[in-house]
Amino acid sequence: IPTSRKSVSSAFSTMLVMNKDTFLEFVIERPGVLVVMYRAMADAIDRRTKSLDNLLKPGVQGSLSTQSFMDIAQSFGNSMKTGLVSLDNAGVQAVVGFNKGKMIYAKSTHAEGELVLDDIMTWEEGNFSYEHTEPIEEINIEGDTMGILLDALRRIDEAGMVE
């Protein structure tokens, strides 16, 4: 399955490629592998969260080529941040607001609410900045942040299937 991200190993590595069914059979027959995978994933998430938490201090700016909006949104959720993330990609601008880690507002040059996510979650280039603010009063997104992000990914995937 093609991905939009790449990984670079810092040491000699062996990559095992298998389809979904083979992978499921592999981990069912070797449950210890799941434990190792869960630990590795937890460590990676912890490192990324700490890195993004440092990155998202007030006044900080960054590039969407190094941190995706999904990573930024997950960091807000984990760290319970309140503030605005401003994004810019080739002149298209968007702002997404969070209250205590919950995504509650989004507006862009072309859309408002959840539809903004359909654009910004596909941006692999551009810039973002974070500004700590008082709690945001205007709400145009409601629901669980992770559910909202997953719905946006589903819509993006379905739109790709239509094209």
C-alpha positions as CSV (number, residue, x, y, z in Angstrom):
1,I,0.0,0.0,0.0
2,P,1.6,3.3,-0.9
3,T,2.1,5.9,1.8
4,S,2.7,9.6,1.9
5,R,5.4,9.4,4.6
6,K,8.8,7.8,4.6
7,S,11.0,6.5,7.4
8,V,14.7,6.3,7.6
9,S,16.5,3.8,9.7
10,S,19.4,4.9,11.8
11,A,20.9,1.4,11.8
12,F,21.0,-1.6,9.5
13,S,17.4,-2.9,9.1
14,T,15.4,-5.6,7.4
15,M,12.0,-4.8,6.1
16,L,9.3,-7.4,5.9
17,V,6.5,-6.7,3.4
18,M,3.3,-8.7,3.5
19,N,-0.4,-8.3,2.7
20,K,-3.0,-7.8,5.3
21,D,-4.2,-11.4,5.6
22,T,-0.6,-12.7,5.9
23,F,0.2,-10.1,8.5
24,L,-2.9,-11.0,10.6
25,E,-2.0,-14.7,10.4
26,F,1.6,-13.9,11.4
27,V,0.6,-11.9,14.6
28,I,-2.1,-14.4,15.6
29,E,0.4,-17.2,15.5
30,R,3.0,-15.1,17.4
31,P,1.2,-13.0,20.0
32,G,4.6,-11.9,21.4
33,V,5.1,-9.9,18.2
34,L,2.0,-7.8,19.1
35,V,3.5,-6.9,22.5
36,V,6.7,-5.7,20.9
37,M,4.8,-3.8,18.2
38,Y,2.6,-2.1,20.9
39,R,5.6,-1.1,22.9
40,A,7.4,0.3,19.8
41,M,4.2,2.2,18.8
42,A,3.8,3.6,22.3
43,D,7.4,4.8,22.4
44,A,7.1,6.4,19.0
45,I,3.8,8.2,20.0
46,D,5.4,9.3,23.2
47,R,8.5,10.7,21.4
48,R,6.3,12.4,18.8
49,T,4.0,13.9,21.4
50,K,6.9,15.3,23.4
51,S,8.5,16.7,20.2
52,L,5.3,18.3,19.1
53,D,4.5,19.6,22.6
54,N,7.9,21.5,22.5
55,L,7.2,22.6,19.0
56,L,3.7,24.0,19.8
57,K,4.8,26.5,22.3
58,P,3.3,30.0,21.9
59,G,4.7,31.8,18.9
60,V,6.2,28.8,17.3
61,Q,6.0,28.2,13.6
62,G,6.7,25.1,11.5
63,S,6.4,23.4,8.2
64,L,3.7,21.0,7.1
65,S,6.4,19.0,5.3
66,T,7.8,17.9,8.7
67,Q,4.6,17.8,10.8
68,S,1.2,16.9,9.3
69,F,-2.0,18.6,10.5
70,M,-3.1,15.2,11.9
71,D,0.1,15.1,14.1
72,I,-0.6,18.6,15.3
73,A,-4.2,17.9,16.1
74,Q,-3.3,14.7,18.0
75,S,-0.7,16.7,20.0
76,F,-3.4,19.2,20.9
77,G,-5.6,16.5,22.1
78,N,-2.9,14.8,24.2
79,S,-1.6,18.0,25.7
80,M,-5.0,19.7,26.3
81,K,-3.9,22.9,24.6
82,T,-6.2,25.9,23.9
83,G,-5.3,28.1,21.0
84,L,-5.3,28.7,17.2
85,V,-3.4,26.9,14.6
86,S,-3.0,29.0,11.4
87,L,-2.0,27.2,8.2
88,D,-1.0,28.4,4.8
89,N,-0.5,26.3,1.7
90,A,0.2,28.1,-1.6
91,G,-1.9,31.1,-0.6
92,V,-4.8,29.1,0.8
93,Q,-5.1,30.0,4.5
94,A,-6.9,28.2,7.3
95,V,-7.3,28.5,11.0
96,V,-8.3,25.7,13.4
97,G,-9.3,26.4,17.0
98,F,-8.9,24.1,20.0
99,N,-10.3,24.4,23.6
100,K,-8.5,22.2,26.1
101,G,-7.4,19.9,23.3
102,K,-10.8,19.6,21.6
103,M,-11.1,20.8,18.0
104,I,-14.1,23.2,18.0
105,Y,-13.6,25.7,15.1
106,A,-12.2,25.7,11.6
107,K,-12.3,28.3,8.8
108,S,-10.4,28.6,5.5
109,T,-10.4,30.6,2.4
110,H,-12.8,28.1,0.8
111,A,-14.9,26.5,3.6
112,E,-16.0,26.5,7.3
113,G,-16.3,23.7,9.9
114,E,-15.4,20.1,9.2
115,L,-15.1,20.6,5.5
116,V,-11.9,22.7,6.1
117,L,-10.3,19.5,7.3
118,D,-10.8,17.8,3.9
119,D,-8.4,20.4,2.5
120,I,-5.8,20.8,5.2
121,M,-5.3,17.1,6.0
122,T,-4.0,16.6,2.5
123,W,-1.5,19.5,2.7
124,E,2.0,18.1,2.6
125,E,3.6,21.6,2.0
126,G,3.0,24.9,3.6
127,N,3.5,26.5,7.0
128,F,1.7,26.5,10.3
129,S,1.9,28.6,13.4
130,Y,0.4,28.2,16.9
131,E,-0.9,31.0,19.1
132,H,-2.1,30.3,22.6
133,T,-5.4,32.1,23.2
134,E,-8.2,32.4,25.7
135,P,-10.9,29.7,25.2
136,I,-12.6,30.1,21.8
137,E,-16.3,31.0,21.9
138,E,-17.3,30.5,18.3
139,I,-18.0,26.8,17.6
140,N,-18.6,25.3,14.1
141,I,-17.3,21.8,14.8
142,E,-18.9,19.5,17.3
143,G,-18.0,16.0,18.4
144,D,-15.0,13.9,19.4
145,T,-11.8,15.3,17.8
146,M,-10.5,11.9,16.8
147,G,-13.9,10.9,15.3
148,I,-13.9,14.2,13.3
149,L,-10.4,13.6,12.0
150,L,-11.3,10.0,11.0
151,D,-14.4,11.2,9.2
152,A,-12.3,13.7,7.3
153,L,-9.9,10.9,6.3
154,R,-12.8,8.8,5.1
155,R,-14.2,11.7,3.0
156,I,-10.7,12.3,1.5
157,D,-10.4,8.5,0.7
158,E,-13.9,8.4,-0.9
159,A,-13.2,11.5,-3.0
160,G,-10.0,9.8,-4.2
161,M,-11.9,6.7,-5.2
162,V,-14.4,8.8,-7.2
163,E,-11.6,10.5,-9.1
